[in-house]
Structures are given as structure tokens and as C-alpha cells.
Amino acid sequence: MPYYSTKIFVSTRARHLQGSSFGAWLDLRSYDNQVEFLDACFDIHWEEADDPEYRFCGEFADHSSLGNETEIKPVVWDILEFEEPQQRILFTYASNFSLEGRSLFEILNCYFGCYDSDADFAQDYFMERFPVLEKVANEIGVSIDWNDTWQSTLSKAIVRIETPLGFWYFSNKPEDSSDEPRIAR
């Protein structure tokens, strides 16, 4: 179950200026594309002008990468074509950063995973890349401070997003540009 909602309340500027709260909640998942969604909006507000000025309220209406109060961007439907775990990653990223200049596959490839803490991420990151590191540290009697490792090394090259599900980590640079996403935890 996603922690984000794809439901948008649709009203119009004219109704808003009249003090009316008439409108309807529409689920973006119910429409294959922006055109179908806008047709449904028109069906609700058909009695207004030929081209009503819609007002959207909801999670996707609050993020410039996904939309605003007057527009839901077509990229939302591009994201909805992915499976739910990938949708969650993409919506989390897009809710915090611009999608400009980055493909959806690139964002998926830059995703490291969701962790409970920076220390957990730092340890997993280094152990995956340098499996001998912990063994050597134990042999010479050194304890690795993973929080410090995050602060001093990784926080400069990796972005962290705090969500209700934990901390999500993304590389600032694409690891590869293949069309197949590398899916982490």
C-alpha cells in the first residue's frame, strides 16, 4: 500500500471565486493519460465555459515536478505505468526534486534503498562495495563509526529523503543509463 495518494480534488477557478466547493475527487490511476483525465474533469464541470480553468487539490497538486493547482503534468501517467515499488521510488523522488533533465529509468538506477538510519545506509553501502573492510577493521581492532562515515563521506554525493517509511537514498549522479532499472531494497 503506497503512502502517497493519487486522488485529486477537481474544482474550477470560477467556482472558487464564487465561494463554491463544488467539485469531485478523481483517482489519477483511473485514467490512462492526461487527456482522459482532463475529459473527466470536463464531464464534472461541463456547464461552465468551453475551457474551464481547473483547480486541483491533492498530493500531486503540491509538487512542481508533478503538478500544481492548475496542472497535473503528463509525467504522472508515465510513472503510473511502472509497478508499484518503482512508482513509490519515482513519486518520492519527484516530490522532493525536479525531474528536469533526468529520465525515470535514470532515477530508478540512482536509488540505493530505504533505511532506518544514515548509519545503516553507510554500513550497507560500504560493505556491498568493500566486503573486506569490516573484516580488516575487526582484525586491527578498529570500530567504524558509520554515522561519521555518512557525514564525512557519503552525504556529499548522495541525497537523502525522509519519508514516513524511512530514509530514502539516491545518488546525485547516474550509475548507468541503461533502460532497465536497478532496484535496491
Residue pairs with C-beta under 8 A, 6 or more apart in sequence:
2 84
2 87
2 88
2 91
3 88
3 163
3 164
3 165
4 59
4 88
4 91
4 92
4 95
5 58
5 59
6 27
6 28
6 29
6 59
6 60
6 76
6 80
7 25
7 26
7 27
7 28
7 58
7 59
8 25
8 26
8 27
8 28
8 56
8 57
8 58
8 60
8 61
8 72
9 23
9 24
9 25
9 26
9 56
9 57
9 58
10 23
10 24
10 25
10 26
10 41
10 44
10 45
10 54
10 55
10 56
11 20
11 21
11 22
11 23
11 45
11 54
11 55
11 57
12 23
12 45
12 48
12 52
12 53
12 54
12 55
13 52
13 53
13 54
13 55
14 48
14 49
14 52
14 53
15 21
15 22
15 23
15 45
15 48
15 55
16 55
23 44
23 45
23 55
24 44
25 58
26 37
26 40
26 41
26 44
28 37
28 60
28 72
28 76
28 77
28 80
29 80
30 40
31 37
31 40
31 77
32 77
33 74
33 77
34 72
34 73
34 74
34 76
34 77
37 72
37 77
38 54
41 52
41 54
42 52
45 52
45 54
53 70
54 70
55 69
55 70
56 67
56 68
56 69
56 70
56 71
56 72
57 69
59 95
60 66
60 67
60 72
60 76
61 67
61 68
61 69
61 72
62 68
63 94
63 95
64 98
65 73
65 75
65 94
65 95
65 97
65 98
65 99
65 100
66 72
66 73
66 75
66 76
66 91
66 94
66 95
67 73
67 76
75 94
75 99
75 104
78 104
79 87
79 90
79 91
79 94
79 104
80 87
82 90
82 104
85 183
86 108
86 181
86 183
89 107
89 108
89 111
89 168
89 183
90 104
90 107
90 108
92 161
92 163
92 168
93 99
93 107
93 111
93 161
93 168
93 170
96 161
97 159
99 107
102 174
103 177
105 177
105 178
105 179
105 180
105 181
106 174
106 177
107 170
108 181
108 182
108 183
109 174
109 175
109 176
109 177
109 178
109 181
109 182
110 170
110 171
110 172
110 173
110 174
110 175
111 168
111 169
111 170
111 181
111 182
111 183
111 184
112 121
112 125
112 158
112 169
112 170
112 171
112 184
112 185
113 121
113 124
113 168
113 169
113 184
113 185
114 163
114 165
114 166
114 167
114 168
114 169
114 185
115 121
115 124
115 166
115 167
115 169
115 185
116 166
116 167
117 147
117 167
118 146
118 147
118 150
118 151
118 154
118 155
118 160
118 167
119 146
119 147
119 149
119 150
120 146
121 150
121 154
121 160
121 167
121 169
122 146
122 147
122 149
122 150
122 153
122 154
123 144
123 146
123 149
125 154
125 158
126 133
126 144
126 149
127 133
127 134
133 144
134 144
137 143
137 144
157 171
157 172
157 173
158 169
158 170
158 171
158 172
159 169
159 170
159 171
159 172
160 167
160 168
160 169
161 167
161 168
161 169
161 170
162 168
175 182
176 182
